[in-house]
Amino acid sequence: MYVDIITIIAAGFAAAGIVMILNRLIGGRLPRWAIPAGAGAGMILMSLTNEYRWYPRTLELLPAGFEVISTADHSAAYSPWTYVVPYVDRFVAVDLDGVQRNEGQPDLRLSRVIFFTRWEPVRVLPVVFDCAQGRSALLDAEKVFNDDGTVRVARWDQTGQNDPATALVCKEA
């Protein structure tokens, strides 16, 4: 967030400087409001650039083995251009390299699901997938495995075999 603010302010100064140089080159014929208007336009353009570049920039930082399973496009009335060209402001990725299996329960797979949202901290949640029944469950921080290897969860979600996360985690390697 602080980096975005710094880049926006720097873009404002750079745009104001460009307008000042342009004004000097044409002999001072620009109106007095041109410099602050140029600074404001530069700041707005940098803000839009930051919003539209967040998703590709964040994808580049994902370690190998993570697969994006869901994205959410952002459109809002206060920024009407997003109805024409929406941008991604949140997405979900699953850790395929970190999938864990239990020999006693071969249909169960454990993996991390990571939720990314613009302007919010990243949430990493352990999720158990039941590949035989097409369901998944979020795990609590407390003891979740019984002595026989079965999983103790509060609630199973019937996601189905076609769910992107379930399909990726459960496919045979």
C-alpha positions as CSV (number, residue, x, y, z in Angstrom):
1,M,0.0,0.0,0.0
2,Y,2.8,2.4,0.9
3,V,4.6,1.6,-2.3
4,D,1.4,2.5,-4.3
5,I,1.1,5.8,-2.5
6,I,4.8,6.7,-3.1
7,T,4.5,5.8,-6.9
8,I,1.3,7.8,-7.2
9,I,3.0,10.9,-5.6
10,A,6.1,10.4,-7.7
11,A,4.0,10.2,-10.9
12,G,2.3,13.5,-9.9
13,F,5.6,15.2,-9.5
14,A,6.9,13.7,-12.8
15,A,3.8,14.8,-14.7
16,A,3.9,18.3,-13.2
17,G,7.6,18.5,-14.3
18,I,6.8,17.4,-17.8
19,V,4.1,20.1,-18.1
20,M,6.5,22.7,-16.7
21,I,9.1,21.8,-19.3
22,L,6.5,21.8,-22.0
23,N,5.3,25.2,-20.8
24,R,8.9,26.6,-20.9
25,L,9.5,25.2,-24.4
26,I,6.4,26.9,-25.9
27,G,7.2,30.2,-24.2
28,G,4.9,30.1,-21.2
29,R,1.6,30.0,-23.1
30,L,-0.1,27.3,-21.0
31,P,-2.6,28.5,-18.4
32,R,-1.6,28.5,-14.7
33,W,-3.9,25.6,-13.9
34,A,-2.1,23.3,-16.4
35,I,0.7,22.2,-14.0
36,P,-1.6,21.1,-11.2
37,A,-4.0,19.5,-13.7
38,G,-1.0,17.6,-15.2
39,A,0.0,16.4,-11.7
40,G,-3.5,15.2,-11.0
41,A,-3.8,13.4,-14.4
42,G,-0.4,11.7,-13.7
43,M,-1.6,10.6,-10.3
44,I,-4.9,9.2,-11.6
45,L,-3.1,7.4,-14.4
46,M,-0.6,5.8,-12.0
47,S,-3.4,4.8,-9.6
48,L,-5.2,3.1,-12.5
49,T,-2.0,1.4,-13.6
50,N,-1.5,0.1,-10.1
51,E,-5.0,-1.4,-9.9
52,Y,-4.8,-3.1,-13.3
53,R,-1.2,-4.4,-12.7
54,W,-1.8,-5.9,-9.2
55,Y,-3.0,-9.3,-10.4
56,P,-0.2,-9.9,-13.0
57,R,2.4,-8.6,-10.5
58,T,1.1,-10.9,-7.7
59,L,1.0,-13.9,-10.1
60,E,4.7,-13.4,-10.9
61,L,5.5,-13.6,-7.1
62,L,3.7,-16.9,-6.6
63,P,6.1,-19.8,-6.0
64,A,6.2,-22.7,-8.4
65,G,3.6,-25.3,-7.7
66,F,0.7,-22.9,-7.0
67,E,-2.3,-23.0,-9.4
68,V,-4.9,-20.3,-9.6
69,I,-8.4,-21.8,-9.3
70,S,-10.6,-18.7,-9.1
71,T,-10.5,-15.0,-9.9
72,A,-12.9,-12.2,-9.3
73,D,-13.3,-9.2,-11.6
74,H,-14.0,-5.8,-10.1
75,S,-16.5,-3.4,-11.6
76,A,-18.0,-0.4,-9.7
77,A,-20.3,2.5,-10.4
78,Y,-17.7,5.0,-9.0
79,S,-15.3,3.8,-11.7
80,P,-17.5,3.3,-14.8
81,W,-14.6,2.3,-17.1
82,T,-14.4,-1.0,-15.1
83,Y,-17.7,-2.1,-16.7
84,V,-15.9,-2.0,-20.0
85,V,-12.5,-3.3,-18.8
86,P,-12.8,-4.9,-15.3
87,Y,-9.7,-5.8,-13.3
88,V,-9.0,-8.7,-11.0
89,D,-9.0,-7.6,-7.4
90,R,-9.0,-11.1,-5.7
91,F,-8.1,-14.6,-6.5
92,V,-7.6,-18.0,-5.0
93,A,-4.6,-20.4,-5.5
94,V,-4.0,-23.9,-4.3
95,D,-0.6,-25.4,-3.4
96,L,-0.2,-28.5,-5.7
97,D,3.4,-29.2,-4.7
98,G,2.5,-29.3,-1.1
99,V,-0.4,-31.9,-1.3
100,Q,-0.1,-34.4,1.5
101,R,-1.5,-37.9,1.5
102,N,-2.1,-40.4,4.3
103,E,-1.5,-44.1,3.6
104,G,-4.4,-45.0,6.0
105,Q,-6.8,-42.7,4.2
106,P,-5.8,-42.7,0.5
107,D,-8.9,-40.7,-0.7
108,L,-8.0,-37.8,1.6
109,R,-5.6,-35.1,0.5
110,L,-4.4,-32.1,2.5
111,S,-3.3,-28.9,0.8
112,R,-3.0,-25.1,1.4
113,V,-5.5,-22.8,-0.2
114,I,-4.4,-19.2,-0.4
115,F,-6.8,-16.3,-0.7
116,F,-5.4,-13.0,-2.2
117,T,-7.4,-9.8,-2.0
118,R,-6.3,-6.3,-3.0
119,W,-5.6,-4.2,0.1
120,E,-6.0,-7.1,2.5
121,P,-3.6,-9.5,4.1
122,V,-3.1,-12.9,2.4
123,R,-5.0,-15.7,4.1
124,V,-3.6,-19.2,4.0
125,L,-6.0,-22.0,5.0
126,P,-5.3,-25.7,5.2
127,V,-8.0,-27.7,3.4
128,V,-8.7,-31.4,3.4
129,F,-10.2,-32.8,0.2
130,D,-12.1,-36.1,0.0
131,C,-11.5,-37.2,-3.5
132,A,-13.9,-40.2,-3.3
133,Q,-16.9,-38.2,-2.3
134,G,-16.1,-34.8,-3.9
135,R,-16.1,-32.7,-0.8
136,S,-13.7,-30.5,1.1
137,A,-13.4,-29.0,4.6
138,L,-11.4,-26.1,6.1
139,L,-9.2,-27.3,9.0
140,D,-9.1,-25.7,12.4
141,A,-5.8,-24.9,14.1
142,E,-6.5,-27.5,16.8
143,K,-6.1,-31.3,16.5
144,V,-7.9,-32.4,13.4
145,F,-6.8,-36.0,13.0
146,N,-8.0,-38.9,15.0
147,D,-5.7,-41.7,16.1
148,D,-6.8,-43.9,13.2
149,G,-5.9,-41.2,10.6
150,T,-9.5,-40.1,10.0
151,V,-10.2,-36.4,9.8
152,R,-12.2,-34.5,12.5
153,V,-13.8,-31.5,10.8
154,A,-16.7,-29.3,11.8
155,R,-18.4,-29.3,8.4
156,W,-17.8,-30.9,5.0
157,D,-18.7,-28.8,1.9
158,Q,-20.0,-30.8,-1.0
159,T,-17.9,-29.2,-3.7
160,G,-18.2,-32.0,-6.2
161,Q,-15.6,-33.6,-8.5
162,N,-15.8,-30.6,-10.9
163,D,-14.7,-28.1,-8.4
164,P,-11.4,-26.6,-9.7
165,A,-9.6,-27.1,-6.4
166,T,-10.9,-30.6,-5.8
167,A,-10.1,-31.6,-9.4
168,L,-6.6,-30.3,-9.2
169,V,-5.7,-31.7,-5.8
170,C,-7.4,-35.1,-6.5
171,K,-6.0,-35.8,-10.0
172,E,-3.4,-38.6,-10.0
173,A,0.2,-37.6,-10.2
